[in-house]
Amino acid sequence: MRTSIIIAVLAALTACHDAATPQSLEERFPGYKLVYDVEDVAQNRITLSNGEVRHDEVLLYEEEIYKPAIPGVVQTVVVSHRAKPGTWISRSSLSIYPLPSYIHTYRLIPHMILIRISSQVGQGLVGTIRVFGILDYYDKN
């Protein structure tokens, strides 16, 4: 009897520990990878990228975002970009501070992207969103 109680308590403690262990950035934001950058460390921010860097891609779009913190409010930023037909959007990159609670990228068609970012409750969003792509992709392939 005593042994089964000890085992049950240990199992409950293990479950609590697993639930309390913070997720990695890759688990919190599926599809995005953390990119290490010396400039990010100096500015206390992170950079996330949702694709591999290719030698033939170019910067298609860049936007600075700033949403001030409002106590008790979740700030949301929606950025969309439509490139010319024939351009393939290969990836997006986010350099942002503080860490957002939600990032979702929608790719409706190969040359259009919509990125939605939501802050933690009571925090703002400051950063840069970059969209990379390959010009005349369908002519080359």
C-alpha positions as CSV (number, residue, x, y, z in Angstrom):
1,M,0.0,0.0,0.0
2,R,2.7,2.4,1.0
3,T,4.7,1.6,-2.1
4,S,1.8,2.3,-4.4
5,I,1.2,5.7,-2.8
6,I,4.8,6.6,-3.2
7,I,4.7,5.6,-6.9
8,A,1.5,7.6,-7.5
9,V,3.1,10.7,-5.9
10,L,6.3,10.3,-7.9
11,A,4.2,9.9,-11.1
12,A,2.3,13.1,-10.3
13,L,5.5,15.0,-9.6
14,T,6.9,13.8,-12.9
15,A,3.8,15.0,-14.8
16,C,3.9,18.4,-13.1
17,H,7.6,18.8,-14.0
18,D,7.0,17.9,-17.6
19,A,4.1,20.4,-17.8
20,A,6.3,23.1,-16.1
21,T,9.2,22.6,-18.5
22,P,9.2,25.5,-21.0
23,Q,8.9,24.6,-24.6
24,S,11.7,25.4,-27.0
25,L,11.2,28.1,-29.7
26,E,10.9,25.4,-32.4
27,E,8.1,23.8,-30.4
28,R,6.3,27.1,-29.7
29,F,6.5,28.2,-33.3
30,P,6.3,25.2,-35.6
31,G,7.9,25.7,-39.0
32,Y,10.2,28.5,-37.7
33,K,13.9,28.1,-36.7
34,L,15.9,30.3,-34.4
35,V,18.7,32.2,-36.3
36,Y,21.6,33.3,-34.1
37,D,22.8,36.8,-34.8
38,V,25.3,38.9,-32.9
39,E,23.2,42.0,-33.6
40,D,20.2,40.3,-32.0
41,V,22.1,39.7,-28.8
42,A,23.1,43.3,-28.6
43,Q,19.5,44.5,-29.1
44,N,18.0,41.8,-26.8
45,R,15.8,40.3,-29.6
46,I,15.5,37.0,-31.5
47,T,15.3,36.2,-35.2
48,L,13.1,33.4,-36.5
49,S,13.1,32.1,-40.1
50,N,10.7,29.7,-41.7
51,G,12.9,28.3,-44.5
52,E,16.3,27.5,-45.7
53,V,18.5,30.3,-47.1
54,R,19.0,29.8,-50.9
55,H,21.7,31.4,-53.0
56,D,19.3,32.7,-55.6
57,E,16.8,34.4,-53.3
58,V,16.4,38.2,-52.9
59,L,14.8,40.5,-50.4
60,L,11.3,41.2,-51.7
61,Y,9.8,43.1,-48.9
62,E,10.8,44.6,-45.5
63,E,8.6,46.3,-42.9
64,E,9.4,47.7,-39.5
65,I,6.7,47.1,-36.9
66,Y,6.0,48.9,-33.7
67,K,3.0,48.3,-31.5
68,P,3.3,49.8,-28.0
69,A,2.5,47.8,-24.9
70,I,-0.9,48.4,-23.4
71,P,-1.6,46.7,-20.0
72,G,-4.0,43.8,-20.3
73,V,-4.2,43.9,-24.1
74,V,-2.8,41.6,-26.8
75,Q,-1.3,43.5,-29.7
76,T,-1.6,42.0,-33.2
77,V,0.2,42.9,-36.4
78,V,-0.8,41.6,-39.8
79,V,1.6,42.0,-42.7
80,S,0.8,40.9,-46.2
81,H,2.8,41.0,-49.4
82,R,1.9,40.1,-52.9
83,A,4.8,39.8,-55.3
84,K,4.5,39.9,-59.1
85,P,3.3,36.7,-60.7
86,G,6.2,34.3,-61.5
87,T,7.9,35.1,-58.2
88,W,8.0,32.4,-55.6
89,I,8.1,33.5,-51.9
90,S,10.6,31.1,-50.4
91,R,10.7,32.3,-46.7
92,S,10.0,35.0,-44.2
93,S,12.3,36.2,-41.4
94,L,11.2,37.9,-38.2
95,S,13.5,39.9,-35.9
96,I,11.4,40.8,-33.0
97,Y,11.3,41.8,-29.3
98,P,9.8,40.7,-27.0
99,L,9.0,37.1,-27.8
100,P,5.5,37.0,-29.3
101,S,2.9,34.5,-28.2
102,Y,1.6,33.6,-31.7
103,I,3.1,33.6,-35.2
104,H,1.3,32.2,-38.2
105,T,2.2,32.4,-41.8
106,Y,-0.4,32.0,-44.5
107,R,0.6,31.3,-48.1
108,L,-2.5,31.5,-50.2
109,I,-0.7,31.4,-53.6
110,P,3.1,31.0,-54.3
111,H,3.6,34.8,-54.7
112,M,1.5,36.0,-51.8
113,I,2.2,35.8,-48.0
114,L,0.2,36.9,-44.9
115,I,2.0,37.0,-41.5
116,R,0.0,37.4,-38.3
117,I,1.9,38.1,-35.0
118,S,0.3,38.5,-31.6
119,S,2.1,39.7,-28.5
120,Q,2.0,38.4,-25.0
121,V,-0.7,40.0,-22.8
122,G,0.3,43.5,-21.9
123,Q,3.4,43.6,-24.1
124,G,4.2,45.3,-27.3
125,L,5.8,44.3,-30.5
126,V,9.0,45.9,-32.0
127,G,10.9,44.4,-34.9
128,T,11.4,43.8,-38.6
129,I,9.6,41.4,-40.9
130,R,11.4,40.4,-44.1
131,V,10.1,38.4,-47.0
132,F,12.5,36.6,-49.4
133,G,11.8,35.0,-52.7
134,I,13.1,34.0,-56.1
135,L,12.3,36.2,-59.1
136,D,11.1,34.5,-62.3
137,Y,11.1,31.1,-60.4
138,Y,8.9,29.3,-62.9
139,D,11.0,30.5,-65.9
140,K,14.1,29.0,-64.3
141,N,12.6,25.6,-63.3
